[in-house]
Amino acid sequence: MAFFGRGRRRRQRKQTNRLREAVSAANERAQEAIADARERVERTERRAIPAPRPSRISIQQQAEDLADEIIAERDRERRISRLGKIYTRFDEVDDVLSNNVETVTRGLFSGNVASLTTMAKDSTLTATQQRYYFQVNDSDGNPQFSLAYGHFGGSGSAEVGSDLSNDTPSRAIYKQYAQTLLSPTDKKFTFNNVDSDSIYIINFNRARIREKLDPGNFEVTLRHISASATTDEAAISSSNHIQIIDDSSLTSATLGESGQVYNLVSGSLDGGTSIHQPTNMVHYGLLYPQFGVAVLDATQLDKKISAGGIDLQTDTVSFVEGFNNTKLFTALSSSAGAVPAGKTGGIQARSSEQVKSTYYFVRAKNAEFNYSNNPSYVTGSLGQLVFNSFKTNPQTYITSVGLYNDRRELLAVAKLSQPLLKNYTREALIKVKLDF
């Protein structure tokens, strides 16, 4: 149901009661008119020496006259009810458009921003936690994504315990993401048809990706750094950098156990999507939009700039802490300072989700909803109109639309951006959209 205007429930009930009384009286008059017409016809037929017996034509005429009276009475009834109308039932065919699906995209980062160039590691993580992953925050300290390094054999990190069971963070990370993203029979990540033992992970905050990452709007920029790295930092050696995007602009996704999968290749979103050397692309990893995860091939990143890498020099020595998480974080967080004017750097990404909507078309015809239940509309104990001109030329403003169920319980309220003038010379069509 739809509700226009404002006011107290008591005045609404009074107005509704007056409406019901008017309708009931009109129905009684219509029934009396029908009974009277029938009685007149029967009296005429029973007369012993009447004027000529009414012909079928005269009976038909009487029936038509009676029908005209009923129609006229109903018209009067409708006019009365429209003057004080509060509720209007929606026509399911003409007024309601349901099950509309729209794809909504928004910037992935805090404030629905589509790029993140200034970032910092979360200092609240313990030293042990940082051996597994880094939590990356924006400049305001809001978590955005995490970085991790994984190795199939456990290399590149020291054991957490002292039992020499090869229980290293890098091994745990690789196994965790392999079990999550790969099929049960696949043990290793494969990039451009080559298995890789050494990977980097960018895992976006689940609350930010909503339904999935938006393919075609993802870019990572990584800067060339030196091999030296500690827990806290790695040295920057030059302004050389690479830009990585997904290949959704060229090909459809591969469907696997984890849903859609796209290749991560050399390219840029700045100034429009552009894949570098599309006939001989450099492959950097895989993008899993539904999981909000990018898996990067450490082997490719370790290559020289001339071969499409950033000379990351990932440490794969067994049982030795290689600080590989620090290397990737430095390459990413410093990239905004390496790109030329007109480039963004850092990470660019958007989320995507399908939203189901129902549209309700609320129609206020010229003779409807021209009076208000607002107390300021009347004056005195008898509820007289404030302005006498409102008796024949009422003026009111629609400010909100209420949606009710059949028990007249308010379910939702839609607010107009500005009051809408309504009188006998104006009609209104208001579209209310509900998202689910």
N, C-alpha and C positions, 0 to 999 in steps of 0.2 A: 504494500500500500504506500501511497505517497502523501505527505503532509506538507502544507505550505503555511507560512506565517508563524506567529508567536502568540502567547497568551496563557492565561491560567486555565487549568483543567476545569475549574468550576464554570467558567463562562462557556467553555466548549461544550460541557454537558448540557447547560441551559439551551444553548443554540441548537444542539442536536435534538433535544427533546421537543423544541418548538418545530423543528423540521419534521420530526416523526408525527406530531399532531396534525401538521398541515397535510402530510401525505395520507394519513388515516382519514381525515375529513374528506379529502378529494376522492378517495376510494369509496367511501360511503355514499357520496353524492352520485358517483358513477353507477353504483349498484341500484340506488333509488331511481335514477333515470331509466335504467334498463327495465326495472320492474314496472315502472309507470308506463313505459312504451308498450310492454307486453299486455298490460291490463287494458290499455286503450284499444289495441288491436282485437283482443278477445271480446270486449264490449260491443264493438262494431259488428263482429261476426254473429253475436247472439241476438241482435235486434230482430224482432218479428217482422216489422214492416220498415225496414231501413231504406235509406237511399240505396241506390244500386250497390250490390256486393262489391267490396273492394277487389279490384283486379290484381293479378299477380304483379302488375307494374307498380300499383300504389303500395302494395306490401313491400316490394323491393325498394321503393323510394323511402318508405318509413325505416327500413333496415339501414339504408345508407345514411339517412339523417341521424339515426341513433349512433351509427359508427362515427359520424363526423363529430357528434357531441362528445363521445368518449375520447376521440383523438384530441379534440380541443382541450378537454379536461386534463388529459395527460400532459399536454404541452404546458398548460398552466402550472401543473405540478412540477414539471421539470424546471420551469423558470424560477419557481419558488425555491426549489432545492439548490439550484446553482448559485443563488445569491448568497447563501450561507454555507457553501460547501467546504468541508474540511478534508475529507478523504476521497481519493480516487483509486479505484482498483485498476491495476495494470492489465492490459490485454496481452496475454502471453505471446501472441503472434506479432502484433504491431508495435508493442512497446518494450519488449525484452529481447535482447540479443545476447545469448549466452555461449559459453565454451569458445571464446575467442582466445587464441594462443599468440602471444607476442614474444619476440626475443628481445630482452633488455640487456644492454651492456653498460658497464660503468667502470671508472678507473679502479684499479685493484687496491690501491694503497689508501691510507687514512685520508678521510675527506673526499673520497672518490677521485683521487688524483691518479692520473694514468702513468706517472713516471716517478722514480725514486732515485735521486742522485746524491743526496746526503744521508749517510747511514752510519750506525755505530753498533759495536757488539754489545750485547746485554751483559752488564757487569755483575748481575745477580746470580749468574750460573756459577756453580762450583768448579774447581779445577778439574775434577773428575768428569763432570758433565761436558766441559769444553773439549775434552779429549775425544768425545763422540761427535759433538756438533756445536756450532755457533748459532745463537739466536740473534738475528739482526733486527734492530729497531730503527725507526725514523728519528729525526732530530728532536722530536717531542717525547721520545722514549716509548712509543707504541710498537709492539711486536709486528713485524711484517712477514718475515720468512726465516728459514734456517738453512745453514750450509753444513755439509758433511762430506767426508771422504770415505770411500769404501774400496776394499781390495779383496778379491776372491780368496787369496791364500792368507790374508791377515797381515800382509806386509805394510810398512809405512806408519806403524804405530806400535807402541810398547804394550806388553800385557798389563792388564789391570791387576791381576793377582800375581802370585809368585810360584804357581805350580807348573809353569812352562807347558800349559795345555793349549797354547796358541789361541787363547781367549782374548783376542785383541779388539779394540774398538772398530778398526777398519774392517775386520772380518764380520763383526756383528752388523755393521751398517750395510755391507754388500748383501749379506744373506737376508736381512730384513726387507730391503727393497726388491730383491729378486723374488722373494716369496709373495710380495704384495703386487708386483707389476707383471711378472712373467708367468707363463703357463707352467703347470706342475712338472712337465717334462723338460723344461728349459732352465738351466742352471746359471747361465751367463748372459750378460747383456751383449747384444750384437749391434754394431754400428757399421752401416754400409757393407753388410755381409761379412764382417770380421768380428769374432768374439773378443771381448775386452775384459781383462782381470782388474783394471784400475779405473775407477769412476769418481766423479764429483756429483753431489746432489744439491739441487735448489728446491726446497720444499716450502710452498707458500702456505701462509696461515689459512686454515680451513674456513674460518668464518668470513674471510675476504674473498675467496674464490666463488662462494655461493654454489652455483651448480657446476661450473667448470671455468677454466681459463678460456678466453676468447681466442681461438686460432686466427692468425692473421694480424693480431695486435700484440705480439710478444717479441721483445728484443732484449738481448743481454750484451753489454759492452764490457770487454775485459782488456786490461792494460798490461803491457809487457813489464815484468818485474825481474829482479835478480833472484838467484837461488837462495840467498841468505834469508833465513826466517827464524823467528822465535815464537814463543807463545803469543806475544803481543803484536808483532809487526814483521813485515817483509819489506825489503828495500825496493824503491822504484828506480828503474834503470833508464827509461826513455819514455817518450810520448807515443810510441808505437802501440797500436791497439787493434782488436778485431771486433766485429759486430756480428751477432748471431741471431737469426730469426727462424721461425718455423716455415716449412715449405707448403703450407696450405694454399698459397696463391697459385701453385703449379700442379698440385696433385691432391687427390682425395686421401683421407686418413686410412691407415691400415687398422682393421678391427681385430682386437685381441682379447685376452682374458681381462684386461684392465680398461676395455673400451677403446676409444679412438687413440691412435698413436701417429704422431707426425715426426718427420726428421727435422733436426736442427742443423741449419746450413748457414753459410756465409751470406749476409745480406743486411739490409737496413730498412727501417720504417721512416726515417727522417726524409721529408719531402715526398712521401709515397713509398709503397712497398717495392723494394728492388732486391732481387737475388743476384749476387755476384756470380758471374760465369755459370749461368743456368744449365749449360750443356756439360759442364765439368765442375759440379758443385763440390765444395769442401764440406764434409760432414763432421759435425761436432757432437752429436748426441741425439737424444730422443725427447719428445715432449708428450706428456700424458695429461691432457686437459682435464679429464674428469677427476683426477687425483691431485691436480695442481702441482705436479712434480716435473722438473726438468733434470734429465740424467745426462751429464757431460762426459765425453770420452777423454780421460786424462792423457792417453797416448797421443791424441791429436793436439791437445793443448801444450804438451811438452815439446812439440816440434818448433823449429826456428820460425821467425816471422816470415821468411821467404817461402816456407812450406805451409803457411796458413796457421801456425801456432803462435803462442806468446812466450815460448821458452820457459814454461812454468817450472820445469825440472822437479816433478813430483818425486818425492822420496819413497822408494819401494824397498828399502833395506828391511830385512826381517827383524822383528823385536826391537826396533829403534823408533823413537818418536820423531816423525818427520815434519810435524807442524804443517801438514798439507792444508788443513782448514784455514790457517792463517794466510797461506799463499793465495788461495782463491778469494778470500775476503779482501785482501789488499788489491788484487787485480780488478775486482769489481768496484770497491768503494772509491778507488782513485781514478776510475775511468773517465768521470765527468771532466776532470782536469786535463785529459789527454786529447779529447775530441776538438776539432776546429769549430769555429762559429757556425751556427745553424744545425749542429748536431746536439743530441741530448746526453748521451752517456748513461751510465748506471743501468737501471732496468726499466723497461716500458712494458706495461701489461694491463689488460682489462679482464674483468670477469664477465660471464655470460650466463643468463638463466632464462628459461621459458616461463612466462607468467600467464596464467589463465585469468581472463577478465569477463565480466558480465556487464553489459550496458543497459541502463534503464532510461528510456526516453519519457520524460515527464512533460506532459502537455497541459498548458493552462490556456483555455480558450477565452475569447473576449469577455464572455459573461460570467466567468468563473474566477474565484479567488480575488475579488476586488475589495473585500472588506477584511479587516484585521481583528484578531482577538487581543491585540496588545492593549493593556489598560489605558494607554495614552490616547487611544482612538476614540474613547467615549468619556463622558463626564456626567456627574450627578448620580444619585441613587438609582435612577431608572435606566441608566446606561444610554443616555442620549449621545448622538454623534457630536463631536467637538465642533465640527463645521457643518452648517446646514446644507452646504453645497454637496456634501458627501451623500446626501439622500438620493440624488439623481446622477451625480457624477463623482463616484468614490475614487479615491487615489490611495494606493498602498504600495509597499515595496516588498518584494520577495528577497529574503536574505538567506534562507536555508531550505533544504528539502529533507524531510524525514521519511525513512523507509520502515514500514510496519508489517507485522505478520497479521494473520486473519483474526487474532485476538486483540488487535490494536496495541500490541506491545512494540515499543520503539526498538529497532534493531540497529539502525545506523543513521547518521546525520551527515548530509553533504552541505558544505558551506560555499556560497557563491563568492567570487572574488570581489564583487561590489554589488550593492543593492540594485535590484531590477524593478523599475517602475511598472506597475500593472494597473490598468483601468479598462473601461468598456471598449476603448479604441485600440487596445494592445493585446496581442497574444504572445505566449512565451513557449519555447521548446528548450528544456534543460536536459542535458545529457549527463547522467550520473554513472560513473565507472567504478566498479568494485573489483579489486584484484584479489586473487586467491593463490 
